Amino acid sequence: MKKFIVCLLVLAGCSAALHVDVKEKIVLEYGDVTKLENFTDQKGVSVKEVKNFDGKKLGEQNITVVFVNDDGKESSEEITVTVKDTK
């Protein structure tokens, strides 16, 4: 019985979803894809994939960002960004 409880606790810890604190009011420069890493300040979390983003389209865009942490856990977040041409 003790082994069963320990296994459940281990499995529950392994399946915990990655929570990412996404920045608010993200503004990206027209044509500049290099700032895509600036979606979060969370340590140990990076951007794995960005979907539906067009760096040459001005205005608001709803995009999907897949984050991954150092343990390999992933989280997919819907984010609204604004693309501006300030240069």
OpenMM code with the backbone's topology and positions (N, CA, C; nanometers):
from openmm import Vec3, app, unit

residues = "MET LYS LYS PHE ILE VAL CYS LEU LEU VAL LEU ALA GLY CYS SER ALA ALA LEU HIS VAL ASP VAL LYS GLU LYS ILE VAL LEU GLU TYR GLY ASP VAL THR LYS LEU GLU ASN PHE THR ASP GLN LYS GLY VAL SER VAL LYS GLU VAL LYS ASN PHE ASP GLY LYS LYS LEU GLY GLU GLN ASN ILE THR VAL VAL PHE VAL ASN ASP ASP GLY LYS GLU SER SER GLU GLU ILE THR VAL THR VAL LYS ASP THR LYS".split()
positions = [
    Vec3(0.0816, -0.1188, 0.0000),
    Vec3(0.0000, 0.0000, 0.0000),
    Vec3(0.0866, 0.1261, 0.0000),
    Vec3(0.1967, 0.1249, 0.0779),
    Vec3(0.2840, 0.2415, 0.0841),
    Vec3(0.3475, 0.2686, -0.0522),
    Vec3(0.3863, 0.1620, -0.1235),
    Vec3(0.4465, 0.1798, -0.2557),
    Vec3(0.3464, 0.2433, -0.3513),
    Vec3(0.2202, 0.2045, -0.3414),
    Vec3(0.1158, 0.2593, -0.4271),
    Vec3(0.0986, 0.4092, -0.4034),
    Vec3(0.0980, 0.4502, -0.2772),
    Vec3(0.0823, 0.5918, -0.2431),
    Vec3(0.2030, 0.6710, -0.2918),
    Vec3(0.3221, 0.6194, -0.2729),
    Vec3(0.4433, 0.6864, -0.3195),
    Vec3(0.4396, 0.7019, -0.4705),
    Vec3(0.3983, 0.5991, -0.5434),
    Vec3(0.3900, 0.6067, -0.6890),
    Vec3(0.2897, 0.7134, -0.7327),
    Vec3(0.1771, 0.7223, -0.6646),
    Vec3(0.0780, 0.8240, -0.6979),
    Vec3(0.1330, 0.9643, -0.6754),
    Vec3(0.2045, 0.9839, -0.5658),
    Vec3(0.2629, 1.1143, -0.5378),
    Vec3(0.3674, 1.1508, -0.6421),
    Vec3(0.4487, 1.0568, -0.6824),
    Vec3(0.5503, 1.0818, -0.7840),
    Vec3(0.4854, 1.1153, -0.9171),
    Vec3(0.3847, 1.0381, -0.9565),
    Vec3(0.3160, 1.0637, -1.0826),
    Vec3(0.2431, 1.1974, -1.0810),
    Vec3(0.1839, 1.2334, -0.9698),
    Vec3(0.1140, 1.3613, -0.9590),
    Vec3(0.2124, 1.4764, -0.9742),
    Vec3(0.3302, 1.4642, -0.9171),
    Vec3(0.4318, 1.5680, -0.9298),
    Vec3(0.4850, 1.5796, -1.0705),
    Vec3(0.4967, 1.4692, -1.1405),
    Vec3(0.5497, 1.4691, -1.2761),
    Vec3(0.4506, 1.5283, -1.3763),
    Vec3(0.3221, 1.5154, -1.3482),
    Vec3(0.2236, 1.5599, -1.4453),
    Vec3(0.1775, 1.7031, -1.4212),
    Vec3(0.2330, 1.7703, -1.3208),
    Vec3(0.1926, 1.9078, -1.2935),
    Vec3(0.2224, 1.9946, -1.4149),
    Vec3(0.1247, 2.0741, -1.4526),
    Vec3(0.1393, 2.1587, -1.5708),
    Vec3(0.2348, 2.2741, -1.5428),
    Vec3(0.3026, 2.3169, -1.6458),
    Vec3(0.3917, 2.4320, -1.6369),
    Vec3(0.3065, 2.5585, -1.6373),
    Vec3(0.3268, 2.6445, -1.5395),
    Vec3(0.2567, 2.7731, -1.5342),
    Vec3(0.3557, 2.8818, -1.5741),
    Vec3(0.3183, 2.9626, -1.6725),
    Vec3(0.4064, 3.0685, -1.7207),
    Vec3(0.3399, 3.2032, -1.6940),
    Vec3(0.4155, 3.2937, -1.6331),
    Vec3(0.3690, 3.4303, -1.6124),
    Vec3(0.4058, 3.5116, -1.7355),
    Vec3(0.3075, 3.5368, -1.8200),
    Vec3(0.3295, 3.6075, -1.9460),
    Vec3(0.3189, 3.7573, -1.9216),
    Vec3(0.4092, 3.8338, -1.9844),
    Vec3(0.4045, 3.9790, -1.9733),
    Vec3(0.2763, 4.0324, -2.0349),
    Vec3(0.2312, 4.1467, -1.9857),
    Vec3(0.1141, 4.2127, -2.0421),
    Vec3(0.1586, 4.3217, -2.1389),
    Vec3(0.0717, 4.3579, -2.2314),
    Vec3(0.0950, 4.4657, -2.3277),
    Vec3(0.2279, 4.4486, -2.4013),
    Vec3(0.2413, 4.3398, -2.4710),
    Vec3(0.3642, 4.3109, -2.5446),
    Vec3(0.3609, 4.3857, -2.6776),
    Vec3(0.4621, 4.4690, -2.6998),
    Vec3(0.4746, 4.5436, -2.8237),
    Vec3(0.6036, 4.4987, -2.8915),
    Vec3(0.5909, 4.4578, -3.0172),
    Vec3(0.7061, 4.4126, -3.0951),
    Vec3(0.7283, 4.5076, -3.2114),
    Vec3(0.8525, 4.5253, -3.2499),
    Vec3(0.8869, 4.6123, -3.3620),
    Vec3(0.8608, 4.5416, -3.4942),
    Vec3(0.8062, 4.6147, -3.5885),
    Vec3(0.7778, 4.5639, -3.7221),
    Vec3(0.9036, 4.4992, -3.7817),
    Vec3(0.8907, 4.3771, -3.8285),
    Vec3(1.0009, 4.3065, -3.8942),
    Vec3(1.1052, 4.2500, -3.7996),
    Vec3(1.0928, 4.2723, -3.6693),
    Vec3(1.1936, 4.2280, -3.5729),
    Vec3(1.1437, 4.1058, -3.4970),
    Vec3(1.1893, 3.9900, -3.5369),
    Vec3(1.1467, 3.8656, -3.4733),
    Vec3(1.2342, 3.8332, -3.3527),
    Vec3(1.3442, 3.9037, -3.3341),
    Vec3(1.4396, 3.8700, -3.2278),
    Vec3(1.3845, 3.8960, -3.0885),
    Vec3(1.2840, 3.9748, -3.0716),
    Vec3(1.2313, 4.0070, -2.9391),
    Vec3(1.1245, 3.9086, -2.8926),
    Vec3(1.1037, 3.8017, -2.9644),
    Vec3(1.0022, 3.7037, -2.9263),
    Vec3(1.0340, 3.6356, -2.7938),
    Vec3(1.1583, 3.6377, -2.7515),
    Vec3(1.1961, 3.5765, -2.6239),
    Vec3(1.1498, 3.6613, -2.5047),
    Vec3(1.1003, 3.7802, -2.5301),
    Vec3(1.0626, 3.8709, -2.4225),
    Vec3(0.9176, 3.8560, -2.3769),
    Vec3(0.8584, 3.7390, -2.3918),
    Vec3(0.7206, 3.7169, -2.3511),
    Vec3(0.7076, 3.6936, -2.2011),
    Vec3(0.8156, 3.6543, -2.1359),
    Vec3(0.8123, 3.6265, -1.9919),
    Vec3(0.9482, 3.6572, -1.9297),
    Vec3(0.9440, 3.6954, -1.8021),
    Vec3(1.0671, 3.7173, -1.7246),
    Vec3(1.0976, 3.5979, -1.6359),
    Vec3(1.0174, 3.4952, -1.6473),
    Vec3(1.0293, 3.3787, -1.5606),
    Vec3(1.1612, 3.3058, -1.5863),
    Vec3(1.2352, 3.2807, -1.4808),
    Vec3(1.3646, 3.2111, -1.4906),
    Vec3(1.3438, 3.0652, -1.5284),
    Vec3(1.4308, 3.0128, -1.6132),
    Vec3(1.4255, 2.8722, -1.6510),
    Vec3(1.3180, 2.8386, -1.7523),
    Vec3(1.2539, 2.9407, -1.8099),
    Vec3(1.1487, 2.9191, -1.9091),
    Vec3(1.1900, 2.9884, -2.0384),
    Vec3(1.1771, 2.9184, -2.1499),
    Vec3(1.2101, 2.9775, -2.2786),
    Vec3(1.0998, 2.9479, -2.3796),
    Vec3(1.1068, 3.0154, -2.4923),
    Vec3(1.0087, 2.9965, -2.5992),
    Vec3(1.0545, 2.8826, -2.6882),
    Vec3(0.9694, 2.7831, -2.7021),
    Vec3(0.9998, 2.6695, -2.7895),
    Vec3(0.9483, 2.6945, -2.9306),
    Vec3(0.8269, 2.7515, -2.9390),
    Vec3(0.7640, 2.7698, -3.0696),
    Vec3(0.6642, 2.8851, -3.0633),
    Vec3(0.6550, 2.9606, -3.1736),
    Vec3(0.5560, 3.0664, -3.1866),
    Vec3(0.4721, 3.0359, -3.3099),
    Vec3(0.3397, 3.0362, -3.2905),
    Vec3(0.2485, 3.0045, -3.4006),
    Vec3(0.1626, 3.1262, -3.4331),
    Vec3(0.1302, 3.1418, -3.5599),
    Vec3(0.0391, 3.2464, -3.6085),
    Vec3(0.0939, 3.3872, -3.5926),
    Vec3(0.2250, 3.4051, -3.5923),
    Vec3(0.2840, 3.5384, -3.5808),
    Vec3(0.3360, 3.5840, -3.7159),
    Vec3(0.3014, 3.7082, -3.7526),
    Vec3(0.3507, 3.7699, -3.8763),
    Vec3(0.4183, 3.9009, -3.8391),
    Vec3(0.5512, 3.9007, -3.8378),
    Vec3(0.6293, 4.0175, -3.7995),
    Vec3(0.6191, 4.1328, -3.8961),
    Vec3(0.5556, 4.1117, -4.0104),
    Vec3(0.5409, 4.2183, -4.1091),
    Vec3(0.3964, 4.2656, -4.1204),
    Vec3(0.3153, 4.2310, -4.0198),
    Vec3(0.1754, 4.2740, -4.0164),
    Vec3(0.1576, 4.3663, -3.8965),
    Vec3(0.1200, 4.4902, -3.9210),
    Vec3(0.1026, 4.5867, -3.8135),
    Vec3(-0.0283, 4.5640, -3.7389),
    Vec3(-0.0297, 4.6041, -3.6123),
    Vec3(-0.1501, 4.5960, -3.5307),
    Vec3(-0.1477, 4.4781, -3.4352),
    Vec3(-0.2648, 4.4522, -3.3777),
    Vec3(-0.2770, 4.3431, -3.2818),
    Vec3(-0.2870, 4.2088, -3.3513),
    Vec3(-0.2240, 4.1091, -3.2899),
    Vec3(-0.2294, 3.9715, -3.3387),
    Vec3(-0.2488, 3.8786, -3.2191),
    Vec3(-0.3319, 3.7797, -3.2381),
    Vec3(-0.3455, 3.6731, -3.1394),
    Vec3(-0.2555, 3.5591, -3.1838),
    Vec3(-0.1590, 3.5274, -3.1006),
    Vec3(-0.0622, 3.4233, -3.1351),
    Vec3(-0.0626, 3.3162, -3.0271),
    Vec3(-0.0035, 3.2043, -3.0595),
    Vec3(0.0144, 3.0961, -2.9645),
    Vec3(0.1638, 3.0780, -2.9404),
    Vec3(0.2025, 3.0788, -2.8148),
    Vec3(0.3427, 3.0611, -2.7782),
    Vec3(0.3553, 2.9343, -2.6949),
    Vec3(0.4462, 2.8465, -2.7360),
    Vec3(0.4742, 2.7247, -2.6604),
    Vec3(0.6006, 2.7505, -2.5790),
    Vec3(0.5850, 2.7457, -2.4474),
    Vec3(0.6972, 2.7644, -2.3559),
    Vec3(0.7461, 2.6288, -2.3084),
    Vec3(0.8738, 2.6213, -2.2723),
    Vec3(0.9313, 2.4991, -2.2159),
    Vec3(1.0238, 2.5409, -2.1019),
    Vec3(1.0242, 2.4601, -1.9951),
    Vec3(1.1144, 2.4910, -1.8846),
    Vec3(1.2361, 2.3989, -1.8887),
    Vec3(1.3235, 2.4154, -1.7917),
    Vec3(1.4475, 2.3379, -1.7881),
    Vec3(1.4230, 2.1884, -1.7699),
    Vec3(1.3055, 2.1513, -1.7160),
    Vec3(1.2711, 2.0101, -1.6956),
    Vec3(1.2024, 1.9488, -1.8175),
    Vec3(1.1801, 2.0300, -1.9215),
    Vec3(1.1155, 1.9799, -2.0421),
    Vec3(0.9640, 1.9895, -2.0413),
    Vec3(0.9062, 2.0452, -1.9349),
    Vec3(0.7607, 2.0622, -1.9300),
    Vec3(0.7217, 2.1770, -2.0227),
    Vec3(0.6071, 2.1622, -2.0887),
    Vec3(0.5623, 2.2612, -2.1854),
    Vec3(0.4295, 2.3226, -2.1451),
    Vec3(0.4074, 2.4439, -2.1940),
    Vec3(0.2811, 2.5131, -2.1749),
    Vec3(0.2528, 2.5932, -2.3005),
    Vec3(0.1308, 2.5841, -2.3504),
    Vec3(0.0896, 2.6590, -2.4682),
    Vec3(-0.0005, 2.7732, -2.4225),
    Vec3(0.0351, 2.8967, -2.4568),
    Vec3(-0.0391, 3.0134, -2.4111),
    Vec3(-0.0847, 3.0970, -2.5306),
    Vec3(-0.2111, 3.1423, -2.5253),
    Vec3(-0.2646, 3.2362, -2.6234),
    Vec3(-0.2271, 3.3761, -2.5758),
    Vec3(-0.1605, 3.4537, -2.6621),
    Vec3(-0.1119, 3.5861, -2.6248),
    Vec3(-0.1519, 3.6851, -2.7329),
    Vec3(-0.1888, 3.8059, -2.6896),
    Vec3(-0.2146, 3.9141, -2.7839),
    Vec3(-0.0929, 4.0059, -2.7836),
    Vec3(-0.0363, 4.0289, -2.9016),
    Vec3(0.0781, 4.1195, -2.9158),
    Vec3(0.0397, 4.2306, -3.0121),
    Vec3(0.1113, 4.3423, -3.0013),
    Vec3(0.0914, 4.4528, -3.0932),
    Vec3(0.2213, 4.4756, -3.1685),
    Vec3(0.2119, 4.4795, -3.3013),
    Vec3(0.3295, 4.5059, -3.3856),
    Vec3(0.3210, 4.6513, -3.4306),
    Vec3(0.4286, 4.7278, -3.4006),
    Vec3(0.4349, 4.8691, -3.4384),
    Vec3(0.5602, 4.8961, -3.5199),
    Vec3(0.5518, 4.9969, -3.6050),
    Vec3(0.6674, 5.0413, -3.6833),
    Vec3(0.7114, 5.1747, -3.6276),
    Vec3(0.8132, 5.1731, -3.5418),
    Vec3(0.8598, 5.2967, -3.4785),
    Vec3(0.9932, 5.3447, -3.5347),
    Vec3(1.0494, 5.2705, -3.6263),
    Vec3(1.1815, 5.3084, -3.6802),
    Vec3(1.1684, 5.3668, -3.8181),
] * unit.nanometer
topology = app.Topology()
chain = topology.addChain("A")
for resn in residues:
    res = topology.addResidue(resn, chain)
    for name in ("N", "CA", "C"):
        topology.addAtom(name, app.Element.getBySymbol(name[0]), res)
